[in-house]
């Protein structure tokens, strides 16, 4: 596979590779956050549906999963 890595600096882009190698070596762990909006507009609803499907996959795979369906976005301080 060929892909392009990008970031605000070469150091950050290299860090993406390091993190990917670490996840493949040690396993992926953490909490998954999904911000659903309950969008009904036909132009945006498919995106909301994709996000919901991704949250369901993460739950099935055993990740601790937080799904927010409130109209507001996650706050920057949310943990």
C-alpha angles and dihedrals in degrees: 000000000000120000142158124240120205137180141143089275139016089245092058092046090051088049089060089060092046091051092048091051090048091052092049091049101041101023130252117280139164142082122304118217123198124185110202121183103191089239115188099177105115091226093057105026095086089060092052089048091052091051091050091050091050090052091052091050091051091050091050090050090055101253117147097250130196116195116188115194097173117119092242123080123247109278116247089243093052114126 
